[in-house]
Each structure stands twice: as C-alpha cells, then as structure tokens.
Amino acid sequence: MSQLKNELNDLASLSSGELVVGLPPMMGVAFFAPVVSAFRARYPGVELKMVEEGALGIEHSIRSGALEIGLAVLPVDNQIFDQFAVVRDPLCLIAPAGSPGMGNR
C-alpha cells in the first residue's frame, strides 16, 4: 500500500510527460470524461493516453509495461498489483418490467 501512495504522490508532482491508462470497453472513455477533464486541468503538461482493452489485456499490458495504470474488475492478484477502489456503485441487471425471475428487487 505504501508503494501505491508513493506512486500517487509522484503523480501529484508531474509537470510533463505521458500517462497511459487502460480502460475496459464497458467503462469507456465517456464514463471517465469528468476525471479526464480534471486531470488535464491539474496536469496540463502531461499527455493522457487511454487504451481500451479487456480486463486480462489490461493486466497483461501493465505487467509488460505497455500501460502504467488501468481499471479492472475485482478480483485481481494482489501479489502482482496494488489496487484501490475508484467506483463503489454496483452494476445491476435490468429487464423489462414484469420479466419472469426478476422479482421485486
């Protein structure tokens, strides 16, 4: 955990460079538009590159160094990756009202 805090502190002092982030297609760039806007305002000299990949592709790309950070659906191997939650809203299944098996949840 201390390594993750150190890396975030390093990020806070960035004035130039590039950050390559992996996003799962389900999340998409549009989902993170407010985050991207805030990042660009705070770090105008840092180029933010986003790459869409599936969860396993993101994990592989981080291990290989092609990505610096990425979003993943838990669980991930905490022996290999440091992690922290960025979204707490659960996904939910939706179906037309009255669909069999859905009940009143």
PDB file as gemmi writes it, atoms N, CA and C in Angstrom:
CRYST1    1.000    1.000    1.000  90.00  90.00  90.00 P 1                      
ATOM      1  N   MET A   1       0.819  -1.188   0.000  1.00  0.00           N  
ATOM      2  CA  MET A   1       0.000   0.000   0.000  1.00  0.00           C  
ATOM      3  C   MET A   1       0.867   1.258   0.000  1.00  0.00           C  
ATOM      4  N   SER A   2       1.986   1.221   0.690  1.00  0.00           N  
ATOM      5  CA  SER A   2       2.847   2.408   0.726  1.00  0.00           C  
ATOM      6  C   SER A   2       3.416   2.709  -0.657  1.00  0.00           C  
ATOM      7  N   GLN A   3       3.664   1.657  -1.452  1.00  0.00           N  
ATOM      8  CA  GLN A   3       4.157   1.873  -2.817  1.00  0.00           C  
ATOM      9  C   GLN A   3       3.118   2.623  -3.637  1.00  0.00           C  
ATOM     10  N   LEU A   4       1.847   2.246  -3.497  1.00  0.00           N  
ATOM     11  CA  LEU A   4       0.777   2.921  -4.229  1.00  0.00           C  
ATOM     12  C   LEU A   4       0.693   4.390  -3.809  1.00  0.00           C  
ATOM     13  N   LYS A   5       0.800   4.661  -2.515  1.00  0.00           N  
ATOM     14  CA  LYS A   5       0.765   6.047  -2.042  1.00  0.00           C  
ATOM     15  C   LYS A   5       1.944   6.836  -2.608  1.00  0.00           C  
ATOM     16  N   ASN A   6       3.120   6.222  -2.647  1.00  0.00           N  
ATOM     17  CA  ASN A   6       4.293   6.894  -3.211  1.00  0.00           C  
ATOM     18  C   ASN A   6       4.086   7.210  -4.686  1.00  0.00           C  
ATOM     19  N   GLU A   7       3.519   6.264  -5.420  1.00  0.00           N  
ATOM     20  CA  GLU A   7       3.277   6.480  -6.841  1.00  0.00           C  
ATOM     21  C   GLU A   7       2.269   7.604  -7.060  1.00  0.00           C  
ATOM     22  N   LEU A   8       1.233   7.664  -6.239  1.00  0.00           N  
ATOM     23  CA  LEU A   8       0.246   8.740  -6.362  1.00  0.00           C  
ATOM     24  C   LEU A   8       0.867  10.084  -6.003  1.00  0.00           C  
ATOM     25  N   ASN A   9       1.759  10.108  -5.007  1.00  0.00           N  
ATOM     26  CA  ASN A   9       2.460  11.341  -4.674  1.00  0.00           C  
ATOM     27  C   ASN A   9       3.358  11.777  -5.821  1.00  0.00           C  
ATOM     28  N   ASP A  10       4.025  10.819  -6.466  1.00  0.00           N  
ATOM     29  CA  ASP A  10       4.844  11.136  -7.638  1.00  0.00           C  
ATOM     30  C   ASP A  10       3.979  11.739  -8.727  1.00  0.00           C  
ATOM     31  N   LEU A  11       2.798  11.173  -8.925  1.00  0.00           N  
ATOM     32  CA  LEU A  11       1.879  11.682  -9.931  1.00  0.00           C  
ATOM     33  C   LEU A  11       1.474  13.117  -9.615  1.00  0.00           C  
ATOM     34  N   ALA A  12       1.286  13.412  -8.345  1.00  0.00           N  
ATOM     35  CA  ALA A  12       0.866  14.756  -7.946  1.00  0.00           C  
ATOM     36  C   ALA A  12       1.905  15.813  -8.299  1.00  0.00           C  
ATOM     37  N   SER A  13       3.174  15.404  -8.450  1.00  0.00           N  
ATOM     38  CA  SER A  13       4.226  16.371  -8.758  1.00  0.00           C  
ATOM     39  C   SER A  13       4.555  16.434 -10.249  1.00  0.00           C  
ATOM     40  N   LEU A  14       3.785  15.747 -11.081  1.00  0.00           N  
ATOM     41  CA  LEU A  14       4.058  15.735 -12.516  1.00  0.00           C  
ATOM     42  C   LEU A  14       3.835  17.107 -13.144  1.00  0.00           C  
ATOM     43  N   SER A  15       4.762  17.481 -13.988  1.00  0.00           N  
ATOM     44  CA  SER A  15       4.572  18.716 -14.743  1.00  0.00           C  
ATOM     45  C   SER A  15       4.648  18.461 -16.241  1.00  0.00           C  
ATOM     46  N   SER A  16       5.196  17.314 -16.626  1.00  0.00           N  
ATOM     47  CA  SER A  16       5.246  16.953 -18.046  1.00  0.00           C  
ATOM     48  C   SER A  16       5.378  15.441 -18.149  1.00  0.00           C  
ATOM     49  N   GLY A  17       5.164  14.942 -19.354  1.00  0.00           N  
ATOM     50  CA  GLY A  17       5.292  13.503 -19.579  1.00  0.00           C  
ATOM     51  C   GLY A  17       4.032  12.921 -20.179  1.00  0.00           C  
ATOM     52  N   GLU A  18       3.871  11.638 -19.928  1.00  0.00           N  
ATOM     53  CA  GLU A  18       2.760  10.893 -20.515  1.00  0.00           C  
ATOM     54  C   GLU A  18       2.280   9.864 -19.514  1.00  0.00           C  
ATOM     55  N   LEU A  19       0.975   9.693 -19.424  1.00  0.00           N  
ATOM     56  CA  LEU A  19       0.371   8.666 -18.587  1.00  0.00           C  
ATOM     57  C   LEU A  19      -0.522   7.829 -19.490  1.00  0.00           C  
ATOM     58  N   VAL A  20      -0.246   6.525 -19.545  1.00  0.00           N  
ATOM     59  CA  VAL A  20      -1.015   5.613 -20.396  1.00  0.00           C  
ATOM     60  C   VAL A  20      -1.902   4.761 -19.491  1.00  0.00           C  
ATOM     61  N   VAL A  21      -3.211   4.866 -19.710  1.00  0.00           N  
ATOM     62  CA  VAL A  21      -4.210   4.244 -18.851  1.00  0.00           C  
ATOM     63  C   VAL A  21      -5.037   3.243 -19.647  1.00  0.00           C  
ATOM     64  N   GLY A  22      -5.245   2.066 -19.087  1.00  0.00           N  
ATOM     65  CA  GLY A  22      -6.101   1.063 -19.709  1.00  0.00           C  
ATOM     66  C   GLY A  22      -7.506   1.130 -19.151  1.00  0.00           C  
ATOM     67  N   LEU A  23      -8.485   1.133 -20.042  1.00  0.00           N  
ATOM     68  CA  LEU A  23      -9.891   1.162 -19.648  1.00  0.00           C  
ATOM     69  C   LEU A  23     -10.619  -0.012 -20.278  1.00  0.00           C  
ATOM     70  N   PRO A  24     -11.430  -0.732 -19.507  1.00  0.00           N  
ATOM     71  CA  PRO A  24     -12.239  -1.789 -20.115  1.00  0.00           C  
ATOM     72  C   PRO A  24     -13.298  -1.175 -21.031  1.00  0.00           C  
ATOM     73  N   PRO A  25     -13.614  -1.834 -22.131  1.00  0.00           N  
ATOM     74  CA  PRO A  25     -14.611  -1.287 -23.063  1.00  0.00           C  
ATOM     75  C   PRO A  25     -15.943  -0.955 -22.389  1.00  0.00           C  
ATOM     76  N   MET A  26     -16.336  -1.712 -21.397  1.00  0.00           N  
ATOM     77  CA  MET A  26     -17.607  -1.471 -20.722  1.00  0.00           C  
ATOM     78  C   MET A  26     -17.599  -0.123 -20.009  1.00  0.00           C  
ATOM     79  N   MET A  27     -16.464   0.270 -19.471  1.00  0.00           N  
ATOM     80  CA  MET A  27     -16.364   1.547 -18.773  1.00  0.00           C  
ATOM     81  C   MET A  27     -16.315   2.681 -19.777  1.00  0.00           C  
ATOM     82  N   GLY A  28     -15.478   2.534 -20.767  1.00  0.00           N  
ATOM     83  CA  GLY A  28     -15.390   3.514 -21.827  1.00  0.00           C  
ATOM     84  C   GLY A  28     -14.855   4.866 -21.385  1.00  0.00           C  
ATOM     85  N   VAL A  29     -14.347   5.589 -22.345  1.00  0.00           N  
ATOM     86  CA  VAL A  29     -13.775   6.903 -22.109  1.00  0.00           C  
ATOM     87  C   VAL A  29     -14.856   7.876 -21.640  1.00  0.00           C  
ATOM     88  N   ALA A  30     -16.069   7.756 -22.171  1.00  0.00           N  
ATOM     89  CA  ALA A  30     -17.142   8.681 -21.816  1.00  0.00           C  
ATOM     90  C   ALA A  30     -17.460   8.627 -20.324  1.00  0.00           C  
ATOM     91  N   PHE A  31     -17.366   7.453 -19.738  1.00  0.00           N  
ATOM     92  CA  PHE A  31     -17.636   7.274 -18.311  1.00  0.00           C  
ATOM     93  C   PHE A  31     -16.662   8.100 -17.480  1.00  0.00           C  
ATOM     94  N   PHE A  32     -15.439   8.257 -17.978  1.00  0.00           N  
ATOM     95  CA  PHE A  32     -14.403   8.960 -17.235  1.00  0.00           C  
ATOM     96  C   PHE A  32     -14.149  10.373 -17.738  1.00  0.00           C  
ATOM     97  N   ALA A  33     -15.059  10.912 -18.518  1.00  0.00           N  
ATOM     98  CA  ALA A  33     -14.876  12.272 -19.050  1.00  0.00           C  
ATOM     99  C   ALA A  33     -14.628  13.304 -17.950  1.00  0.00           C  
ATOM    100  N   PRO A  34     -15.378  13.281 -16.836  1.00  0.00           N  
ATOM    101  CA  PRO A  34     -15.094  14.271 -15.787  1.00  0.00           C  
ATOM    102  C   PRO A  34     -13.703  14.085 -15.168  1.00  0.00           C  
ATOM    103  N   VAL A  35     -13.271  12.852 -15.025  1.00  0.00           N  
ATOM    104  CA  VAL A  35     -11.944  12.568 -14.472  1.00  0.00           C  
ATOM    105  C   VAL A  35     -10.871  13.076 -15.426  1.00  0.00           C  
ATOM    106  N   VAL A  36     -11.071  12.824 -16.715  1.00  0.00           N  
ATOM    107  CA  VAL A  36     -10.114  13.274 -17.725  1.00  0.00           C  
ATOM    108  C   VAL A  36     -10.023  14.798 -17.731  1.00  0.00           C  
ATOM    109  N   SER A  37     -11.153  15.462 -17.671  1.00  0.00           N  
ATOM    110  CA  SER A  37     -11.155  16.930 -17.647  1.00  0.00           C  
ATOM    111  C   SER A  37     -10.409  17.463 -16.434  1.00  0.00           C  
ATOM    112  N   ALA A  38     -10.664  16.880 -15.274  1.00  0.00           N  
ATOM    113  CA  ALA A  38      -9.988  17.326 -14.046  1.00  0.00           C  
ATOM    114  C   ALA A  38      -8.491  17.048 -14.126  1.00  0.00           C  
ATOM    115  N   PHE A  39      -8.116  15.890 -14.671  1.00  0.00           N  
ATOM    116  CA  PHE A  39      -6.701  15.547 -14.803  1.00  0.00           C  
ATOM    117  C   PHE A  39      -5.996  16.548 -15.712  1.00  0.00           C  
ATOM    118  N   ARG A  40      -6.607  16.838 -16.843  1.00  0.00           N  
ATOM    119  CA  ARG A  40      -5.981  17.770 -17.797  1.00  0.00           C  
ATOM    120  C   ARG A  40      -5.876  19.184 -17.219  1.00  0.00           C  
ATOM    121  N   ALA A  41      -6.844  19.578 -16.426  1.00  0.00           N  
ATOM    122  CA  ALA A  41      -6.776  20.900 -15.794  1.00  0.00           C  
ATOM    123  C   ALA A  41      -5.657  20.950 -14.755  1.00  0.00           C  
ATOM    124  N   ARG A  42      -5.501  19.860 -14.018  1.00  0.00           N  
ATOM    125  CA  ARG A  42      -4.485  19.823 -12.952  1.00  0.00           C  
ATOM    126  C   ARG A  42      -3.081  19.583 -13.479  1.00  0.00           C  
ATOM    127  N   TYR A  43      -2.969  18.798 -14.563  1.00  0.00           N  
ATOM    128  CA  TYR A  43      -1.663  18.437 -15.129  1.00  0.00           C  
ATOM    129  C   TYR A  43      -1.630  18.778 -16.615  1.00  0.00           C  
ATOM    130  N   PRO A  44      -1.657  20.049 -16.978  1.00  0.00           N  
ATOM    131  CA  PRO A  44      -1.744  20.423 -18.394  1.00  0.00           C  
ATOM    132  C   PRO A  44      -0.546  19.974 -19.231  1.00  0.00           C  
ATOM    133  N   GLY A  45       0.585  19.738 -18.607  1.00  0.00           N  
ATOM    134  CA  GLY A  45       1.769  19.320 -19.351  1.00  0.00           C  
ATOM    135  C   GLY A  45       1.898  17.820 -19.518  1.00  0.00           C  
ATOM    136  N   VAL A  46       0.960  17.063 -18.959  1.00  0.00           N  
ATOM    137  CA  VAL A  46       1.013  15.603 -19.030  1.00  0.00           C  
ATOM    138  C   VAL A  46       0.020  15.120 -20.076  1.00  0.00           C  
ATOM    139  N   GLU A  47       0.527  14.379 -21.049  1.00  0.00           N  
ATOM    140  CA  GLU A  47      -0.343  13.813 -22.079  1.00  0.00           C  
ATOM    141  C   GLU A  47      -1.000  12.559 -21.530  1.00  0.00           C  
ATOM    142  N   LEU A  48      -2.313  12.511 -21.581  1.00  0.00           N  
ATOM    143  CA  LEU A  48      -3.080  11.374 -21.090  1.00  0.00           C  
ATOM    144  C   LEU A  48      -3.512  10.538 -22.279  1.00  0.00           C  
ATOM    145  N   LYS A  49      -3.051   9.287 -22.309  1.00  0.00           N  
ATOM    146  CA  LYS A  49      -3.451   8.366 -23.375  1.00  0.00           C  
ATOM    147  C   LYS A  49      -4.284   7.258 -22.756  1.00  0.00           C  
ATOM    148  N   MET A  50      -5.434   7.000 -23.378  1.00  0.00           N  
ATOM    149  CA  MET A  50      -6.306   5.944 -22.894  1.00  0.00           C  
ATOM    150  C   MET A  50      -6.409   4.852 -23.940  1.00  0.00           C  
ATOM    151  N   VAL A  51      -6.294   3.613 -23.467  1.00  0.00           N  
ATOM    152  CA  VAL A  51      -6.323   2.445 -24.330  1.00  0.00           C  
ATOM    153  C   VAL A  51      -7.450   1.544 -23.852  1.00  0.00           C  
ATOM    154  N   GLU A  52      -8.351   1.182 -24.751  1.00  0.00           N  
ATOM    155  CA  GLU A  52      -9.423   0.249 -24.390  1.00  0.00           C  
ATOM    156  C   GLU A  52      -8.946  -1.178 -24.581  1.00  0.00           C  
ATOM    157  N   GLU A  53      -9.064  -1.957 -23.523  1.00  0.00           N  
ATOM    158  CA  GLU A  53      -8.711  -3.381 -23.548  1.00  0.00           C  
ATOM    159  C   GLU A  53      -9.620  -4.106 -22.570  1.00  0.00           C  
ATOM    160  N   GLY A  54      -9.717  -5.400 -22.752  1.00  0.00           N  
ATOM    161  CA  GLY A  54     -10.422  -6.227 -21.782  1.00  0.00           C  
ATOM    162  C   GLY A  54      -9.596  -6.337 -20.505  1.00  0.00           C  
ATOM    163  N   ALA A  55     -10.208  -6.836 -19.441  1.00  0.00           N  
ATOM    164  CA  ALA A  55      -9.555  -6.893 -18.133  1.00  0.00           C  
ATOM    165  C   ALA A  55      -8.235  -7.662 -18.171  1.00  0.00           C  
ATOM    166  N   LEU A  56      -8.226  -8.822 -18.790  1.00  0.00           N  
ATOM    167  CA  LEU A  56      -6.984  -9.605 -18.851  1.00  0.00           C  
ATOM    168  C   LEU A  56      -5.927  -8.899 -19.684  1.00  0.00           C  
ATOM    169  N   GLY A  57      -6.341  -8.229 -20.743  1.00  0.00           N  
ATOM    170  CA  GLY A  57      -5.405  -7.463 -21.564  1.00  0.00           C  
ATOM    171  C   GLY A  57      -4.788  -6.310 -20.786  1.00  0.00           C  
ATOM    172  N   ILE A  58      -5.598  -5.653 -19.963  1.00  0.00           N  
ATOM    173  CA  ILE A  58      -5.089  -4.562 -19.138  1.00  0.00           C  
ATOM    174  C   ILE A  58      -4.057  -5.096 -18.150  1.00  0.00           C  
ATOM    175  N   GLU A  59      -4.369  -6.208 -17.487  1.00  0.00           N  
ATOM    176  CA  GLU A  59      -3.419  -6.795 -16.541  1.00  0.00           C  
ATOM    177  C   GLU A  59      -2.112  -7.149 -17.247  1.00  0.00           C  
ATOM    178  N   HIS A  60      -2.206  -7.788 -18.391  1.00  0.00           N  
ATOM    179  CA  HIS A  60      -1.006  -8.162 -19.155  1.00  0.00           C  
ATOM    180  C   HIS A  60      -0.213  -6.919 -19.568  1.00  0.00           C  
ATOM    181  N   SER A  61      -0.907  -5.892 -20.044  1.00  0.00           N  
ATOM    182  CA  SER A  61      -0.229  -4.681 -20.507  1.00  0.00           C  
ATOM    183  C   SER A  61       0.450  -3.922 -19.366  1.00  0.00           C  
ATOM    184  N   ILE A  62      -0.114  -3.986 -18.178  1.00  0.00           N  
ATOM    185  CA  ILE A  62       0.544  -3.359 -17.026  1.00  0.00           C  
ATOM    186  C   ILE A  62       1.802  -4.147 -16.673  1.00  0.00           C  
ATOM    187  N   ARG A  63       1.690  -5.470 -16.658  1.00  0.00           N  
ATOM    188  CA  ARG A  63       2.869  -6.302 -16.346  1.00  0.00           C  
ATOM    189  C   ARG A  63       3.975  -6.102 -17.365  1.00  0.00           C  
ATOM    190  N   SER A  64       3.612  -5.902 -18.632  1.00  0.00           N  
ATOM    191  CA  SER A  64       4.626  -5.756 -19.685  1.00  0.00           C  
ATOM    192  C   SER A  64       5.175  -4.329 -19.774  1.00  0.00           C  
ATOM    193  N   GLY A  65       4.497  -3.387 -19.118  1.00  0.00           N  
ATOM    194  CA  GLY A  65       4.941  -2.002 -19.161  1.00  0.00           C  
ATOM    195  C   GLY A  65       4.304  -1.169 -20.259  1.00  0.00           C  
ATOM    196  N   ALA A  66       3.401  -1.768 -21.039  1.00  0.00           N  
ATOM    197  CA  ALA A  66       2.718  -1.016 -22.097  1.00  0.00           C  
ATOM    198  C   ALA A  66       1.730  -0.014 -21.508  1.00  0.00           C  
ATOM    199  N   LEU A  67       1.149  -0.341 -20.353  1.00  0.00           N  
ATOM    200  CA  LEU A  67       0.268   0.564 -19.625  1.00  0.00           C  
ATOM    201  C   LEU A  67       0.895   0.852 -18.269  1.00  0.00           C  
ATOM    202  N   GLU A  68       0.648   2.049 -17.776  1.00  0.00           N  
ATOM    203  CA  GLU A  68       1.143   2.388 -16.442  1.00  0.00           C  
ATOM    204  C   GLU A  68       0.126   2.057 -15.358  1.00  0.00           C  
ATOM    205  N   ILE A  69      -1.137   2.339 -15.644  1.00  0.00           N  
ATOM    206  CA  ILE A  69      -2.221   2.010 -14.728  1.00  0.00           C  
ATOM    207  C   ILE A  69      -3.421   1.568 -15.561  1.00  0.00           C  
ATOM    208  N   GLY A  70      -4.392   0.965 -14.910  1.00  0.00           N  
ATOM    209  CA  GLY A  70      -5.596   0.570 -15.622  1.00  0.00           C  
ATOM    210  C   GLY A  70      -6.723   0.283 -14.657  1.00  0.00           C  
ATOM    211  N   LEU A  71      -7.916   0.247 -15.183  1.00  0.00           N  
ATOM    212  CA  LEU A  71      -9.098  -0.106 -14.410  1.00  0.00           C  
ATOM    213  C   LEU A  71      -9.398  -1.571 -14.631  1.00  0.00           C  
ATOM    214  N   ALA A  72      -9.735  -2.242 -13.546  1.00  0.00           N  
ATOM    215  CA  ALA A  72     -10.034  -3.667 -13.646  1.00  0.00           C  
ATOM    216  C   ALA A  72     -11.204  -3.985 -12.732  1.00  0.00           C  
ATOM    217  N   VAL A  73     -11.887  -5.046 -13.064  1.00  0.00           N  
ATOM    218  CA  VAL A  73     -12.947  -5.554 -12.219  1.00  0.00           C  
ATOM    219  C   VAL A  73     -12.290  -6.546 -11.257  1.00  0.00           C  
ATOM    220  N   LEU A  74     -12.599  -6.398  -9.987  1.00  0.00           N  
ATOM    221  CA  LEU A  74     -12.020  -7.295  -8.985  1.00  0.00           C  
ATOM    222  C   LEU A  74     -12.581  -8.690  -9.142  1.00  0.00           C  
ATOM    223  N   PRO A  75     -11.863  -9.710  -8.770  1.00  0.00           N  
ATOM    224  CA  PRO A  75     -10.581  -9.671  -8.084  1.00  0.00           C  
ATOM    225  C   PRO A  75      -9.412  -9.638  -9.061  1.00  0.00           C  
ATOM    226  N   VAL A  76      -8.319  -9.035  -8.611  1.00  0.00           N  
ATOM    227  CA  VAL A  76      -7.039  -9.120  -9.303  1.00  0.00           C  
ATOM    228  C   VAL A  76      -6.035  -9.671  -8.299  1.00  0.00           C  
ATOM    229  N   ASP A  77      -4.930 -10.162  -8.784  1.00  0.00           N  
ATOM    230  CA  ASP A  77      -3.914 -10.773  -7.934  1.00  0.00           C  
ATOM    231  C   ASP A  77      -3.178  -9.689  -7.152  1.00  0.00           C  
ATOM    232  N   ASN A  78      -3.435  -9.613  -5.845  1.00  0.00           N  
ATOM    233  CA  ASN A  78      -2.802  -8.562  -5.056  1.00  0.00           C  
ATOM    234  C   ASN A  78      -1.339  -8.842  -4.743  1.00  0.00           C  
ATOM    235  N   GLN A  79      -0.832  -9.972  -5.207  1.00  0.00           N  
ATOM    236  CA  GLN A  79       0.604 -10.234  -5.133  1.00  0.00           C  
ATOM    237  C   GLN A  79       1.326  -9.553  -6.288  1.00  0.00           C  
ATOM    238  N   ILE A  80       0.586  -9.254  -7.346  1.00  0.00           N  
ATOM    239  CA  ILE A  80       1.159  -8.646  -8.549  1.00  0.00           C  
ATOM    240  C   ILE A  80       0.794  -7.170  -8.661  1.00  0.00           C  
ATOM    241  N   PHE A  81      -0.416  -6.819  -8.225  1.00  0.00           N  
ATOM    242  CA  PHE A  81      -0.928  -5.459  -8.419  1.00  0.00           C  
ATOM    243  C   PHE A  81      -1.292  -4.792  -7.102  1.00  0.00           C  
ATOM    244  N   ASP A  82      -0.996  -3.495  -6.989  1.00  0.00           N  
ATOM    245  CA  ASP A  82      -1.582  -2.662  -5.946  1.00  0.00           C  
ATOM    246  C   ASP A  82      -2.917  -2.198  -6.492  1.00  0.00           C  
ATOM    247  N   GLN A  83      -3.886  -2.014  -5.614  1.00  0.00           N  
ATOM    248  CA  GLN A  83      -5.219  -1.648  -6.087  1.00  0.00           C  
ATOM    249  C   GLN A  83      -5.943  -0.788  -5.065  1.00  0.00           C  
ATOM    250  N   PHE A  84      -6.860   0.015  -5.559  1.00  0.00           N  
ATOM    251  CA  PHE A  84      -7.802   0.706  -4.697  1.00  0.00           C  
ATOM    252  C   PHE A  84      -9.064   0.963  -5.497  1.00  0.00           C  
ATOM    253  N   ALA A  85     -10.180   0.989  -4.795  1.00  0.00           N  
ATOM    254  CA  ALA A  85     -11.483   1.154  -5.448  1.00  0.00           C  
ATOM    255  C   ALA A  85     -11.654   2.598  -5.908  1.00  0.00           C  
ATOM    256  N   VAL A  86     -12.149   2.765  -7.124  1.00  0.00           N  
ATOM    257  CA  VAL A  86     -12.430   4.100  -7.650  1.00  0.00           C  
ATOM    258  C   VAL A  86     -13.920   4.303  -7.877  1.00  0.00           C  
ATOM    259  N   VAL A  87     -14.683   3.219  -7.911  1.00  0.00           N  
ATOM    260  CA  VAL A  87     -16.131   3.287  -8.109  1.00  0.00           C  
ATOM    261  C   VAL A  87     -16.770   2.321  -7.121  1.00  0.00           C  
ATOM    262  N   ARG A  88     -17.776   2.780  -6.446  1.00  0.00           N  
ATOM    263  CA  ARG A  88     -18.443   1.924  -5.464  1.00  0.00           C  
ATOM    264  C   ARG A  88     -19.862   1.539  -5.892  1.00  0.00           C  
ATOM    265  N   ASP A  89     -20.348   2.093  -6.974  1.00  0.00           N  
ATOM    266  CA  ASP A  89     -21.697   1.774  -7.435  1.00  0.00           C  
ATOM    267  C   ASP A  89     -21.696   0.400  -8.083  1.00  0.00           C  
ATOM    268  N   PRO A  90     -22.541  -0.494  -7.594  1.00  0.00           N  
ATOM    269  CA  PRO A  90     -22.592  -1.822  -8.210  1.00  0.00           C  
ATOM    270  C   PRO A  90     -23.331  -1.775  -9.544  1.00  0.00           C  
ATOM    271  N   LEU A  91     -22.968  -2.678 -10.404  1.00  0.00           N  
ATOM    272  CA  LEU A  91     -23.724  -2.859 -11.640  1.00  0.00           C  
ATOM    273  C   LEU A  91     -25.007  -3.576 -11.291  1.00  0.00           C  
ATOM    274  N   CYS A  92     -26.034  -3.360 -12.071  1.00  0.00           N  
ATOM    275  CA  CYS A  92     -27.266  -4.094 -11.831  1.00  0.00           C  
ATOM    276  C   CYS A  92     -27.810  -4.598 -13.163  1.00  0.00           C  
ATOM    277  N   LEU A  93     -28.493  -5.688 -13.076  1.00  0.00           N  
ATOM    278  CA  LEU A  93     -29.140  -6.282 -14.234  1.00  0.00           C  
ATOM    279  C   LEU A  93     -30.505  -5.640 -14.378  1.00  0.00           C  
ATOM    280  N   ILE A  94     -30.834  -5.226 -15.592  1.00  0.00           N  
ATOM    281  CA  ILE A  94     -32.165  -4.664 -15.827  1.00  0.00           C  
ATOM    282  C   ILE A  94     -32.879  -5.489 -16.890  1.00  0.00           C  
ATOM    283  N   ALA A  95     -34.175  -5.496 -16.805  1.00  0.00           N  
ATOM    284  CA  ALA A  95     -35.021  -6.215 -17.757  1.00  0.00           C  
ATOM    285  C   ALA A  95     -36.372  -5.496 -17.791  1.00  0.00           C  
ATOM    286  N   PRO A  96     -37.160  -5.774 -18.820  1.00  0.00           N  
ATOM    287  CA  PRO A  96     -38.486  -5.151 -18.880  1.00  0.00           C  
ATOM    288  C   PRO A  96     -39.301  -5.480 -17.638  1.00  0.00           C  
ATOM    289  N   ALA A  97     -40.101  -4.529 -17.192  1.00  0.00           N  
ATOM    290  CA  ALA A  97     -40.953  -4.743 -16.014  1.00  0.00           C  
ATOM    291  C   ALA A  97     -41.784  -6.002 -16.184  1.00  0.00           C  
ATOM    292  N   GLY A  98     -41.877  -6.783 -15.117  1.00  0.00           N  
ATOM    293  CA  GLY A  98     -42.680  -7.995 -15.132  1.00  0.00           C  
ATOM    294  C   GLY A  98     -41.964  -9.210 -15.713  1.00  0.00           C  
ATOM    295  N   SER A  99     -40.680  -9.099 -16.019  1.00  0.00           N  
ATOM    296  CA  SER A  99     -39.941 -10.242 -16.570  1.00  0.00           C  
ATOM    297  C   SER A  99     -39.890 -11.382 -15.568  1.00  0.00           C  
ATOM    298  N   PRO A 100     -40.110 -12.611 -16.023  1.00  0.00           N  
ATOM    299  CA  PRO A 100     -40.047 -13.764 -15.128  1.00  0.00           C  
ATOM    300  C   PRO A 100     -38.677 -13.876 -14.463  1.00  0.00           C  
ATOM    301  N   GLY A 101     -38.692 -14.228 -13.170  1.00  0.00           N  
ATOM    302  CA  GLY A 101     -37.447 -14.471 -12.467  1.00  0.00           C  
ATOM    303  C   GLY A 101     -36.778 -13.234 -11.899  1.00  0.00           C  
ATOM    304  N   MET A 102     -37.276 -12.041 -12.227  1.00  0.00           N  
ATOM    305  CA  MET A 102     -36.627 -10.831 -11.741  1.00  0.00           C  
ATOM    306  C   MET A 102     -37.136 -10.450 -10.351  1.00  0.00           C  
ATOM    307  N   GLY A 103     -38.364 -10.780 -10.013  1.00  0.00           N  
ATOM    308  CA  GLY A 103     -38.913 -10.450  -8.708  1.00  0.00           C  
ATOM    309  C   GLY A 103     -39.015  -8.949  -8.504  1.00  0.00           C  
ATOM    310  N   ASN A 104     -39.296  -8.557  -7.293  1.00  0.00           N  
ATOM    311  CA  ASN A 104     -39.411  -7.136  -6.938  1.00  0.00           C  
ATOM    312  C   ASN A 104     -38.204  -6.716  -6.124  1.00  0.00           C  
ATOM    313  N   ARG A 105     -37.097  -6.465  -6.756  1.00  0.00           N  
ATOM    314  CA  ARG A 105     -35.869  -6.085  -6.038  1.00  0.00           C  
ATOM    315  C   ARG A 105     -35.723  -4.613  -6.126  1.00  0.00           C  
TER     316      ARG A 105                                                      
END                                                                             
